[in-house]
């Protein structure tokens, strides 16, 4: 989203404001916090559609700078992955794509672009069950970008402006904008095993084996608080299902057709008995007072739905069963559990795939909180609104969940975990492709193999070959409240490792679970690489962003009208861009490209990345791990909790040590006395005396 060059258009013709904009060009960096300096002034606050109070911008990315890269170590806020959905097998969950960081970039017109293309990626892995090497394949390349361990927040408002990928009436793509608790890293299954999607802070001995960090645990270790249940909770702003349903989908009320958006909270523990059947709605009966209650099924009652929104009858959750040999993680029989997908299907239109639409989520965390989903609507007439025609300016409150509904059903709670953002497009055999294939059809998903055509959605391969399939994100913004009394639920916080809900100590103690396995990287020593500041190969200053000059709207917003005089003075000052192309011998940074090119980028203050295209956001939030490390050494040692038996054994050891010490002291005194006696007698010794005093025989 590019800033308008006309001060009159953007700021209503106010000359003083125009001077502020021009005067803030260039040199002022954006290294404090996570707010993009390009975020328009009228987007620095928003008003809650639930409580009516003002929320303040705490994070934003307008993606205005073209050609940004998001490979691990290139950006301070985002990381694009280079791996399949599961390091052990491309078949995990039906995933057919390989995430390649080169498929994530920013465009000339100011959008994040996540491309999806046909392309086979192959790798070898060792099958520990069959004891042989096996070649795995992924038939599509796509992108996933996430802010894990870089930007996290707990509670607030999220707004994303997006153009969805592909053709709305051709199934097979799985675009998603979602959020996950920082204790789990998306696609790293070892990190999410028995962690995802628990949101349960009650001690239940039957469930304890299935929840790794349980409220029953007297000592959770790695800096985690005792008796506090934790997990990697998932909130799906939107997951998109495309295809041609040839009319309304069965069991949807009101009738929903393809395409639609899933808006979902995934949570554990889940309902285990009398669950609704997939493909059928929960069975209700009407009471005389006009209310409805569940008749045969146990499900979440009192969900809020408006507009063209129905309970999603096609996915009620996942049963994570006891694992089999050869799977990438291990779960025993007692560790198996049910997770629920408490979600709805919200109607989309073809316009969502052609022009930008805004989706919004308001999240009030923890006990007493709630989550609400919104989309933009357009009034067709006085009584009817339609979502997604591109003309809408009215918010539609599509869906809402209150904490009391979760507590009443399964004792779970609205998520309160520090949470990060994820954007991706997957290709999955379980999402949008035909569920039932004709007799004799081989279930394979390679567009380059004619045998697979019958198992792929009609027109899918043609679309992938002939179109530039991509999801475009115009901007992402996160707002939080500064007044805890203005909203329900817990306080809003920033940071991936808040003292109340720490994560970093756990991640460091289990770092191998958050890292790629061979063969994808033999070089990774940590889950994330340090962000490279400059050092990228260049041939001109433009390669390093020297030509990029935009107003620092953050300085203007924070300075207000009082900064007008300073802005006037800075009009005549030299305007610098993001960086310069310098001789490699003059580069003072710690990183350069491996081939040692003659010229590399050197970043100006406030910018980072190999080519200085990213704003240098600094995480200045409080960290539980850093707090612990700065304490006294002995204060950092976990407190020991001993049983009575252990205390008795320890006391016995101390008594035995005391007795032995007394005996040893007496023996030494006796030997010393004999040595003195011998000395008085002229130094004549016998064999016995030499043995006692240690004299050589």
C-alpha positions as CSV (number, residue, x, y, z in Angstrom):
1,X,0.0,0.0,0.0
2,X,1.8,3.1,-1.2
3,X,1.5,6.4,0.5
4,X,-0.1,9.1,-1.5
5,X,2.4,11.7,-2.9
6,X,-0.2,14.4,-2.5
7,X,-0.3,16.0,1.0
8,X,-3.6,17.6,0.0
9,X,-5.2,14.2,-0.8
10,X,-3.8,12.5,2.3
11,X,-4.1,15.3,4.9
12,X,-7.0,17.3,3.8
13,X,-5.0,20.3,2.5
14,X,-3.6,21.2,5.9
15,X,-0.3,23.0,5.0
16,X,1.2,22.6,8.5
17,X,0.6,18.8,8.3
18,X,2.1,18.7,4.8
19,X,5.3,20.3,6.2
20,X,5.4,17.7,8.9
21,X,5.2,14.9,6.4
22,X,7.9,16.4,4.1
23,X,10.2,17.3,7.0
24,X,10.2,13.8,8.4
25,X,11.7,12.2,5.3
26,X,14.6,9.9,5.4
27,X,16.9,10.1,8.4
28,X,14.5,9.3,11.2
29,X,14.6,5.5,11.7
30,X,12.0,3.2,13.0
31,X,13.9,1.0,15.4
32,X,11.7,1.4,18.4
33,X,8.8,-1.1,18.7
34,X,7.0,-2.8,15.9
35,X,5.1,0.1,14.2
36,X,5.8,0.7,10.5
37,X,6.7,4.3,10.0
38,X,4.6,4.2,6.8
39,X,1.3,3.5,8.6
40,X,-1.1,6.4,7.8
41,X,-1.9,8.8,10.6
42,X,-5.6,7.9,10.5
43,X,-4.7,4.2,11.2
44,X,-2.8,4.9,14.4
45,X,-5.8,4.2,16.5
46,X,-9.1,2.3,16.1
47,X,-12.3,2.0,18.0
48,X,-13.4,-1.4,19.3
49,X,-16.6,-2.7,17.7
50,X,-17.4,-4.5,20.9
51,X,-16.7,-2.2,23.8
52,X,-16.5,1.2,21.9
53,X,-13.1,2.2,23.5
54,X,-10.0,3.5,21.7
55,X,-7.2,1.0,20.9
56,X,-3.7,2.1,20.0
57,X,-1.5,0.8,17.2
58,X,1.3,-1.5,18.6
59,X,2.4,-3.3,15.4
60,X,2.0,-2.7,11.7
61,X,3.6,-3.6,8.4
62,X,2.4,-1.8,5.3
63,X,4.8,-3.7,3.0
64,X,5.5,-0.5,1.0
65,X,9.1,-1.3,0.3
66,X,9.5,-3.5,-2.8
67,X,11.7,-6.6,-3.1
68,X,11.9,-7.4,0.6
69,X,13.1,-10.9,1.4
70,X,12.1,-12.9,4.4
71,X,14.5,-15.8,4.5
72,X,15.6,-16.7,8.0
73,X,18.0,-13.9,9.2
74,X,16.7,-11.3,6.7
75,X,13.9,-9.6,8.6
76,X,13.5,-8.6,12.3
77,X,9.7,-9.3,12.4
78,X,9.1,-12.1,9.9
79,X,10.6,-15.4,8.9
80,X,9.7,-17.3,5.7
81,X,10.2,-21.0,6.0
82,X,12.3,-23.3,3.8
83,X,10.9,-26.8,4.6
84,X,7.9,-29.0,4.1
85,X,5.0,-29.2,6.5
86,X,6.7,-32.0,8.3
87,X,10.4,-32.7,8.2
88,X,9.9,-36.5,8.2
89,X,7.3,-36.8,5.5
90,X,5.6,-34.7,2.9
91,X,2.5,-36.9,3.4
92,X,1.8,-35.5,6.9
93,X,-1.8,-34.1,6.9
94,X,-2.0,-34.5,3.1
95,X,0.4,-31.6,2.5
96,X,1.7,-31.4,-1.1
97,X,3.6,-28.1,-0.9
98,X,7.2,-27.3,0.0
99,X,7.6,-23.9,1.7
100,X,10.3,-21.9,-0.1
101,X,11.3,-18.5,1.3
102,X,11.9,-17.2,-2.3
103,X,8.2,-17.4,-2.9
104,X,7.5,-14.6,-0.4
105,X,8.4,-11.1,-1.3
106,X,6.9,-7.6,-1.6
107,X,5.7,-5.9,-4.8
108,X,6.2,-2.6,-6.5
109,X,2.7,-1.5,-5.6
110,X,3.3,-2.2,-1.9
111,X,1.9,-5.7,-1.0
112,X,3.3,-8.8,0.5
113,X,3.1,-11.5,-2.2
114,X,2.9,-15.3,-1.3
115,X,3.2,-17.2,-4.6
116,X,2.2,-20.8,-5.2
117,X,3.5,-22.7,-8.3
118,X,3.8,-26.2,-9.7
119,X,7.3,-27.5,-9.0
120,X,8.7,-30.7,-7.5
121,X,11.0,-30.7,-4.6
122,X,12.6,-34.0,-3.6
123,X,14.7,-35.1,-0.6
124,X,15.9,-38.3,1.1
125,X,15.0,-39.4,4.6
126,X,15.8,-42.5,6.6
127,X,12.8,-44.7,7.3
128,X,13.5,-46.0,10.8
129,X,10.7,-48.6,10.5
130,X,11.8,-50.2,7.2
131,X,15.4,-49.3,7.9
132,X,16.1,-47.9,4.5
133,X,16.4,-44.5,2.8
134,X,13.3,-43.1,1.1
135,X,12.8,-40.3,-1.4
136,X,10.0,-37.8,-0.5
137,X,8.4,-35.4,-3.0
138,X,6.4,-32.2,-2.7
139,X,4.7,-31.2,-6.0
140,X,4.1,-27.5,-5.4
141,X,6.2,-24.6,-4.1
142,X,4.5,-22.0,-1.9
143,X,5.2,-19.7,1.0
144,X,4.6,-19.4,4.7
145,X,5.7,-16.3,6.7
146,X,5.5,-16.2,10.5
147,X,6.5,-13.8,13.4
148,X,7.4,-16.6,15.8
149,X,9.8,-15.5,18.5
150,X,10.0,-12.1,17.0
151,X,6.6,-10.4,17.4
152,X,4.0,-11.7,19.8
153,X,1.0,-10.2,21.6
154,X,-1.7,-11.2,24.0
155,X,-5.1,-9.6,23.4
156,X,-6.1,-6.8,21.1
157,X,-7.4,-6.1,17.6
158,X,-5.9,-7.5,14.4
159,X,-6.8,-6.2,10.9
160,X,-5.5,-7.7,7.7
161,X,-6.2,-6.4,4.2
162,X,-5.9,-9.3,1.7
163,X,-6.6,-10.4,-1.8
164,X,-7.2,-14.2,-1.8
165,X,-5.3,-16.4,-4.3
166,X,-6.5,-18.4,-7.3
167,X,-10.0,-18.9,-8.7
168,X,-12.8,-18.9,-6.2
169,X,-14.6,-21.8,-8.0
170,X,-11.6,-24.1,-8.3
171,X,-10.7,-26.2,-5.2
172,X,-7.2,-27.2,-4.0
173,X,-5.6,-24.1,-2.5
174,X,-5.6,-23.6,1.3
175,X,-4.8,-20.0,2.0
176,X,-4.8,-19.0,5.7
177,X,-4.3,-16.0,8.0
178,X,-4.0,-17.3,11.6
179,X,-2.4,-17.1,15.0
180,X,-0.6,-19.6,17.2
181,X,0.7,-19.6,20.7
182,X,4.5,-19.1,20.9
183,X,5.1,-22.4,22.6
184,X,4.5,-24.1,19.3
185,X,6.1,-23.4,16.0
186,X,3.9,-24.0,13.0
187,X,5.0,-26.9,10.8
188,X,7.5,-28.1,13.4
189,X,5.4,-31.0,14.7
190,X,7.7,-32.0,17.5
191,X,7.2,-28.5,19.1
192,X,3.4,-28.8,19.0
193,X,3.0,-32.4,20.1
194,X,0.7,-32.4,23.2
195,X,1.2,-28.6,23.3
196,X,-1.3,-27.7,20.5
197,X,-4.0,-26.5,21.0
198,X,-4.4,-26.7,24.8
199,X,-6.1,-23.8,26.5
200,X,-6.8,-25.4,29.9
201,X,-5.6,-24.2,33.3
202,X,-7.3,-26.7,35.6
203,X,-5.7,-29.8,37.1
204,X,-7.4,-32.9,35.7
205,X,-5.4,-36.1,36.5
206,X,-7.0,-38.0,33.6
207,X,-6.0,-35.3,31.1
208,X,-2.6,-34.6,32.6
209,X,-0.6,-37.1,30.4
210,X,-2.0,-35.5,27.3
211,X,-1.1,-31.9,28.3
212,X,2.6,-31.6,28.5
213,X,2.5,-28.4,30.6
214,X,-0.3,-29.2,32.9
215,X,-1.8,-27.3,35.8
216,X,-1.2,-30.5,37.8
217,X,2.5,-30.2,37.5
218,X,4.2,-29.0,40.7
219,X,7.4,-28.2,38.7
220,X,7.1,-27.4,35.0
221,X,10.8,-26.6,34.7
222,X,12.5,-24.3,32.1
223,X,11.2,-21.2,33.8
224,X,7.6,-22.2,33.6
225,X,5.3,-21.5,36.5
226,X,4.2,-24.4,38.7
227,X,0.5,-25.4,38.6
228,X,-0.1,-23.4,35.4
229,X,-1.6,-25.1,32.4
230,X,-0.1,-24.0,29.1
231,X,-0.4,-24.7,25.4
232,X,0.0,-23.4,21.8
233,X,-3.5,-22.1,21.2
234,X,-4.7,-21.5,17.6
235,X,-7.0,-18.8,16.4
236,X,-7.8,-18.8,12.7
237,X,-8.8,-15.4,11.4
238,X,-9.6,-17.0,8.0
239,X,-8.9,-20.3,6.3
240,X,-10.3,-20.3,2.8
241,X,-12.2,-23.2,1.1
242,X,-12.7,-22.8,-2.7
243,X,-14.5,-24.8,-5.3
244,X,-17.9,-25.2,-7.0
245,X,-20.5,-26.5,-4.7
246,X,-23.3,-26.3,-7.4
247,X,-25.6,-24.7,-4.9
248,X,-25.8,-24.4,-1.1
249,X,-23.7,-26.8,0.9
250,X,-25.7,-29.4,2.9
251,X,-26.3,-28.8,6.6
252,X,-25.5,-25.1,6.5
253,X,-27.9,-22.6,8.0
254,X,-28.2,-20.0,6.5
255,X,-27.3,-21.7,3.2
256,X,-23.5,-21.3,2.4
257,X,-21.9,-22.0,-1.0
258,X,-18.3,-22.3,-2.0
259,X,-16.1,-20.2,-1.6
260,X,-16.3,-19.6,2.1
261,X,-14.0,-18.6,5.0
262,X,-13.5,-20.7,8.1
263,X,-13.3,-18.6,11.2
264,X,-12.2,-20.9,14.0
265,X,-10.9,-21.3,17.5
266,X,-9.1,-24.6,17.9
267,X,-9.0,-25.7,21.5
268,X,-8.3,-28.6,23.8
269,X,-9.5,-30.5,25.7
270,X,-12.3,-31.4,23.3
271,X,-15.7,-33.0,23.5
272,X,-15.3,-36.8,23.6
273,X,-18.9,-38.1,23.8
274,X,-21.9,-37.4,21.7
275,X,-19.9,-35.2,19.3
276,X,-21.8,-33.9,16.2
277,X,-21.1,-36.1,13.1
278,X,-19.0,-34.6,10.3
279,X,-21.2,-33.3,7.6
280,X,-24.2,-32.8,9.9
281,X,-25.1,-29.9,12.2
282,X,-25.4,-30.3,15.9
283,X,-28.9,-31.6,16.7
284,X,-31.1,-29.0,18.5
285,X,-34.6,-29.0,19.8
286,X,-36.7,-25.9,20.3
287,X,-38.1,-25.1,23.7
288,X,-41.4,-23.4,24.4
289,X,-39.7,-20.2,25.3
290,X,-38.2,-19.9,21.8
291,X,-34.7,-20.9,22.8
292,X,-32.9,-23.9,21.4
293,X,-30.9,-26.5,23.3
294,X,-28.8,-29.5,22.2
295,X,-30.9,-32.6,22.0
296,X,-28.5,-35.5,21.1
297,X,-25.1,-33.8,20.7
298,X,-22.8,-32.1,23.1
299,X,-21.4,-28.9,21.5
300,X,-20.7,-25.3,22.3
301,X,-24.0,-23.5,22.8
302,X,-24.5,-19.7,22.6
303,X,-22.1,-19.0,19.7
304,X,-22.7,-15.6,18.1
305,X,-23.3,-15.5,14.4
306,X,-24.5,-12.8,12.1
307,X,-24.8,-12.3,8.3
308,X,-24.1,-15.1,5.9
309,X,-22.5,-17.3,8.6
310,X,-23.3,-20.9,9.6
311,X,-21.8,-23.4,12.0
312,X,-19.2,-25.3,9.9
313,X,-20.6,-28.8,9.8
314,X,-17.6,-30.3,8.0
315,X,-14.9,-30.0,10.6
316,X,-15.5,-30.3,14.4
317,X,-11.9,-30.9,15.3
318,X,-9.1,-33.5,15.3
319,X,-8.5,-36.6,17.4
320,X,-4.8,-36.9,18.1
321,X,-4.5,-40.6,18.5
322,X,-1.7,-42.9,19.8
323,X,1.1,-42.7,17.2
324,X,2.4,-45.5,15.1
325,X,6.1,-46.4,14.4
326,X,7.7,-44.1,11.9
327,X,5.6,-41.0,12.7
328,X,7.6,-37.8,13.4
329,X,6.4,-37.6,17.0
330,X,5.4,-40.1,19.7
331,X,2.2,-40.2,21.7
332,X,1.2,-43.1,24.0
333,X,-2.3,-44.3,24.6
334,X,-2.7,-42.1,27.6
335,X,-1.4,-39.1,25.7
336,X,-4.0,-39.3,23.0
337,X,-6.7,-36.6,23.2
338,X,-9.5,-34.8,21.3
339,X,-9.1,-31.2,20.1
340,X,-12.2,-29.2,19.0
341,X,-12.6,-26.8,16.1
342,X,-15.2,-24.3,17.3
343,X,-15.8,-22.6,14.0
344,X,-18.1,-21.2,11.4
345,X,-18.3,-20.9,7.6
346,X,-18.6,-17.3,6.4
347,X,-19.8,-16.6,2.8
348,X,-17.3,-15.1,0.4
349,X,-17.8,-13.8,-3.2
350,X,-15.5,-13.7,-6.3
351,X,-14.6,-10.1,-5.4
352,X,-12.5,-11.4,-2.4
353,X,-10.1,-12.9,-5.0
354,X,-9.8,-9.8,-7.1
355,X,-9.6,-6.7,-4.8
356,X,-8.5,-6.0,-1.3
357,X,-10.9,-6.9,1.6
358,X,-10.4,-6.3,5.3
359,X,-10.9,-9.0,8.0
360,X,-10.7,-8.1,11.7
361,X,-10.5,-10.0,14.9
362,X,-11.0,-8.6,18.4
363,X,-9.5,-10.8,21.1
364,X,-10.0,-10.3,24.9
365,X,-7.8,-13.0,26.5
366,X,-8.3,-15.4,29.3
367,X,-11.1,-16.0,31.8
368,X,-14.0,-13.8,31.2
369,X,-12.7,-12.9,27.7
370,X,-14.1,-13.3,24.2
371,X,-13.1,-13.5,20.5
372,X,-15.0,-11.8,17.8
373,X,-14.6,-12.0,14.0
374,X,-15.6,-9.2,11.5
375,X,-15.6,-8.8,7.8
376,X,-16.5,-5.8,5.6
377,X,-20.1,-5.7,4.2
378,X,-21.9,-3.7,1.6
379,X,-25.5,-2.6,1.9
380,X,-27.4,-3.8,-1.1
381,X,-30.7,-2.1,0.0
382,X,-32.3,-1.0,3.2
383,X,-32.7,-4.5,4.6
384,X,-30.0,-6.7,3.0
385,X,-26.2,-6.7,3.1
386,X,-23.7,-8.7,1.0
387,X,-20.1,-9.4,2.0
388,X,-17.3,-9.2,-0.5
389,X,-18.4,-7.2,-3.4
390,X,-15.6,-4.7,-2.9
391,X,-17.8,-1.7,-2.2
392,X,-18.4,-2.5,1.5
393,X,-17.5,-0.1,4.3
394,X,-19.7,-1.6,7.0
395,X,-18.4,-4.1,9.5
396,X,-20.3,-7.4,9.7
397,X,-20.0,-9.1,13.1
398,X,-19.7,-12.6,11.6
399,X,-18.8,-14.7,14.6
400,X,-18.2,-14.5,18.3
401,X,-17.2,-16.8,21.2
402,X,-17.4,-15.9,24.9
403,X,-15.3,-17.5,27.6
404,X,-18.3,-18.8,29.5
405,X,-19.2,-21.0,26.6
406,X,-15.9,-22.8,26.6
407,X,-15.8,-23.1,30.4
408,X,-19.3,-24.5,30.5
409,X,-18.7,-27.1,27.8
410,X,-15.2,-28.5,28.6
411,X,-13.6,-26.3,31.2
412,X,-11.3,-24.6,28.7
413,X,-10.7,-20.9,28.3
414,X,-10.3,-18.2,25.8
415,X,-6.5,-18.2,24.9
416,X,-4.2,-16.1,27.0
417,X,-0.9,-17.2,25.4
418,X,1.6,-14.9,23.8
419,X,0.7,-15.4,20.2
420,X,2.3,-14.8,16.8
421,X,1.0,-14.2,13.3
422,X,1.1,-16.6,10.3
423,X,0.3,-16.1,6.6
424,X,0.5,-19.0,4.2
425,X,-1.0,-20.9,1.2
426,X,-0.9,-24.7,1.4
427,X,-1.9,-27.4,-1.1
428,X,-3.5,-30.4,0.6
429,X,-5.1,-33.6,-0.5
430,X,-7.6,-33.1,2.3
431,X,-8.6,-29.6,1.4
432,X,-10.6,-28.8,-1.7
433,X,-9.7,-31.8,-3.8
434,X,-12.3,-34.5,-4.5
435,X,-13.0,-36.6,-1.4
436,X,-14.2,-39.5,-3.4
437,X,-12.5,-40.4,-6.7
438,X,-13.8,-42.7,-9.5
439,X,-13.0,-46.4,-9.5
440,X,-9.6,-47.0,-10.8
441,X,-8.4,-43.5,-10.1
442,X,-5.0,-43.3,-8.4
443,X,-5.0,-40.8,-5.5
444,X,-2.0,-38.7,-6.5
445,X,-1.6,-35.0,-6.8
446,X,1.1,-34.2,-9.3
447,X,-0.1,-32.0,-12.1
448,X,2.8,-33.3,-14.3
449,X,1.5,-36.9,-14.0
450,X,-1.5,-37.7,-16.2
451,X,-2.6,-40.5,-13.9
452,X,-3.3,-37.9,-11.2
453,X,-5.8,-35.8,-13.1
454,X,-8.8,-37.6,-11.8
455,X,-7.9,-36.9,-8.2
456,X,-7.3,-33.2,-8.7
457,X,-10.0,-30.5,-8.7
458,X,-11.5,-29.6,-12.1
459,X,-9.4,-26.9,-13.7
460,X,-6.8,-26.9,-10.9
461,X,-3.7,-27.7,-13.0
462,X,-4.8,-25.4,-15.8
463,X,-5.1,-22.5,-13.2
464,X,-1.7,-23.3,-11.7
465,X,0.0,-23.3,-15.1
466,X,-1.7,-20.3,-16.7
467,X,-2.2,-17.9,-13.8
468,X,0.1,-16.0,-11.4
469,X,-1.4,-17.6,-8.3
470,X,-0.6,-15.6,-5.2
471,X,-2.1,-14.2,-2.0
472,X,-1.5,-10.5,-1.6
473,X,-1.6,-8.8,1.8
474,X,-1.8,-5.0,1.7
475,X,-1.2,-4.4,5.4
476,X,-1.4,-6.0,8.8
477,X,-2.1,-4.0,11.9
478,X,-2.4,-4.9,15.6
479,X,-4.0,-2.6,18.2
480,X,-4.2,-2.9,22.0
481,X,-6.1,-1.2,24.8
482,X,-4.3,1.0,27.3
483,X,-7.3,0.8,29.7
484,X,-7.9,-2.6,31.3
485,X,-11.2,-1.5,32.6
486,X,-12.5,-0.8,29.1
487,X,-12.7,-4.4,28.1
488,X,-13.5,-7.8,29.5
489,X,-10.8,-10.5,30.0
490,X,-7.2,-10.1,31.0
491,X,-4.8,-7.2,30.3
492,X,-3.3,-6.8,26.9
493,X,0.5,-7.4,26.7
494,X,3.3,-7.4,24.1
495,X,6.2,-9.8,23.8
496,X,6.9,-13.4,23.2
497,X,8.2,-14.1,26.7
498,X,6.0,-12.2,29.2
499,X,6.7,-12.9,32.9
500,X,3.2,-14.1,33.5
501,X,3.3,-16.6,30.6
502,X,7.0,-17.3,29.8
503,X,8.1,-19.2,26.7
504,X,11.7,-18.6,25.9
505,X,13.2,-20.8,28.6
506,X,11.1,-23.7,27.4
507,X,12.1,-23.0,23.8
508,X,15.8,-22.9,24.7
509,X,15.5,-26.1,26.7
510,X,13.8,-27.9,23.8
511,X,15.5,-26.0,20.9
512,X,15.9,-29.2,18.8
513,X,12.1,-29.3,18.5
514,X,12.0,-25.9,16.9
515,X,14.8,-26.5,14.4
516,X,14.9,-28.0,10.9
517,X,16.2,-31.5,10.6
518,X,18.6,-32.8,7.9
519,X,18.7,-32.6,5.0
520,X,17.1,-29.2,5.0
521,X,19.9,-27.6,7.0
522,X,23.1,-28.9,8.4
523,X,24.1,-25.4,9.5
524,X,21.3,-24.4,11.9
525,X,22.7,-24.1,15.4
526,X,19.6,-22.2,16.7
527,X,15.9,-22.1,15.7
528,X,16.4,-18.6,14.3
529,X,19.4,-17.0,12.8
530,X,20.5,-13.5,13.8
531,X,19.2,-10.8,11.5
532,X,21.9,-9.8,9.0
533,X,22.5,-6.1,8.9
534,X,23.8,-5.3,5.4
535,X,26.3,-7.4,3.6
536,X,24.1,-8.2,0.6
537,X,25.6,-8.2,-2.8
538,X,25.0,-5.0,-4.7
539,X,26.0,-3.1,-7.9
540,X,24.4,0.3,-7.2
541,X,23.1,2.3,-4.3
542,X,19.5,1.5,-5.5
543,X,20.1,-2.2,-4.6
544,X,20.5,-1.1,-1.0
545,X,17.4,1.1,-0.9
546,X,19.2,4.4,-1.3
547,X,16.3,5.7,-3.5
548,X,13.7,4.9,-0.9
549,X,12.5,8.0,0.8
550,X,9.2,8.1,2.7
551,X,7.8,10.2,5.6
552,X,8.3,8.9,9.1
553,X,4.7,9.1,10.1
554,X,5.5,7.7,13.5
555,X,7.6,10.7,14.4
556,X,4.8,13.0,13.1
557,X,2.1,11.2,15.0
558,X,4.1,11.2,18.3
559,X,5.3,14.8,17.8
560,X,2.0,16.3,16.9
561,X,1.8,19.9,15.8
562,X,4.7,20.8,18.1
563,X,7.1,19.3,15.7
564,X,6.1,21.7,12.9
565,X,9.1,24.0,13.4
566,X,11.5,21.1,13.4
567,X,9.9,19.7,10.3
568,X,10.4,23.1,8.5
569,X,14.1,23.1,9.5
570,X,14.7,19.6,8.2
571,X,13.2,20.4,4.7
572,X,16.7,21.6,3.6
573,X,18.6,18.8,5.2
574,X,20.2,16.0,3.2
575,X,17.7,13.1,2.7
576,X,19.2,9.6,3.0
577,X,17.7,6.3,2.0
578,X,18.0,3.0,3.6
579,X,21.6,2.2,2.8
580,X,24.5,2.5,0.4
581,X,26.5,0.1,-1.8
582,X,30.1,0.2,-0.6
583,X,33.3,-1.8,-1.2
584,X,33.4,-5.0,0.7
585,X,36.7,-3.9,2.4
586,X,34.8,-0.9,3.8
587,X,31.9,-2.9,5.2
588,X,32.1,-3.0,9.0
589,X,29.2,-5.4,9.7
590,X,29.5,-9.0,10.9
591,X,27.9,-10.6,7.9
592,X,28.6,-10.7,4.2
593,X,27.6,-13.0,1.4
594,X,29.6,-16.2,1.2
595,X,31.1,-15.5,-2.2
596,X,32.7,-12.3,-0.9
597,X,31.5,-9.9,-3.7
598,X,33.4,-6.7,-4.4
599,X,30.5,-4.5,-3.3
600,X,28.0,-5.0,-0.5
601,X,25.2,-3.0,1.2
602,X,25.8,-0.9,4.3
603,X,22.7,0.1,6.2
604,X,21.8,3.5,7.5
605,X,20.5,3.8,11.1
606,X,17.0,2.4,11.4
607,X,17.3,-0.2,8.7
608,X,18.4,-3.8,8.5
609,X,18.4,-6.9,6.4
610,X,21.0,-8.0,3.8
611,X,20.0,-5.1,1.4
612,X,18.7,-2.7,4.1
613,X,15.1,-3.0,3.0
614,X,13.6,-3.8,6.4
615,X,12.9,-1.3,9.2
616,X,15.0,-2.2,12.2
617,X,12.3,-3.0,14.7
618,X,13.7,-3.6,18.2
619,X,11.9,-5.9,20.7
620,X,12.1,-3.9,23.9
621,X,9.4,-5.9,25.7
622,X,10.0,-7.5,29.1
623,X,11.4,-11.1,28.9
624,X,10.9,-13.7,31.7
625,X,14.1,-15.5,30.5
626,X,16.2,-12.3,30.6
627,X,14.9,-11.5,34.1
628,X,15.9,-14.9,35.3
629,X,19.3,-14.7,33.8
630,X,20.0,-11.4,35.4
631,X,19.1,-12.6,38.9
632,X,21.6,-14.1,41.4
633,X,23.0,-17.4,40.3
634,X,21.4,-19.3,43.1
635,X,18.1,-17.6,42.5
636,X,18.1,-19.0,39.0
637,X,18.4,-22.6,40.1
638,X,15.0,-24.3,40.2
639,X,13.6,-24.8,43.7
640,X,13.9,-28.4,44.9
641,X,10.9,-30.2,46.2
642,X,11.8,-33.3,48.3
643,X,9.5,-36.1,49.6
644,X,9.8,-37.2,53.3
645,X,11.7,-40.3,52.2
646,X,14.2,-38.1,50.3
647,X,14.6,-36.0,53.4
648,X,15.3,-39.1,55.6
649,X,17.9,-40.4,53.2
650,X,19.6,-37.0,53.0
651,X,19.7,-36.7,56.8
652,X,21.2,-40.2,57.0
653,X,23.9,-39.2,54.5
654,X,24.7,-36.1,56.5
655,X,25.1,-38.2,59.8
656,X,27.3,-40.8,58.1
657,X,29.5,-38.0,56.6
658,X,29.8,-36.4,60.1
659,X,30.8,-39.7,61.7
660,X,33.4,-40.5,59.0
661,X,34.8,-37.0,59.3
662,X,35.3,-37.4,63.1
663,X,36.9,-40.8,62.6
664,X,39.3,-39.5,60.0
665,X,40.2,-36.5,62.1
666,X,41.1,-38.8,65.1
667,X,43.3,-40.9,62.9
668,X,45.2,-38.0,61.6
669,X,45.8,-36.6,65.1
670,X,47.1,-40.0,66.2
671,X,49.5,-40.2,63.3
672,X,50.7,-36.7,64.0
673,X,51.4,-37.5,67.7
674,X,53.4,-40.6,66.8
675,X,55.4,-38.6,64.3
676,X,56.4,-36.1,67.0
677,X,57.3,-38.9,69.4
678,X,59.6,-40.4,66.8
679,X,61.2,-37.0,66.1
680,X,62.1,-36.7,69.8
681,X,63.8,-40.2,69.8
682,X,66.3,-39.2,67.1
683,X,64.4,-40.1,64.0
684,X,64.9,-43.9,64.2
685,X,61.9,-45.6,62.7
686,X,60.6,-49.1,62.4
687,X,58.7,-50.6,59.5
688,X,55.4,-50.0,61.3
689,X,56.3,-46.3,61.9
690,X,57.2,-45.8,58.3
691,X,53.9,-47.2,57.1
692,X,51.9,-44.8,59.4
693,X,53.8,-41.7,58.6
694,X,54.0,-42.3,54.9
695,X,57.8,-42.5,54.7
696,X,59.0,-44.5,51.8
697,X,59.7,-48.1,52.5
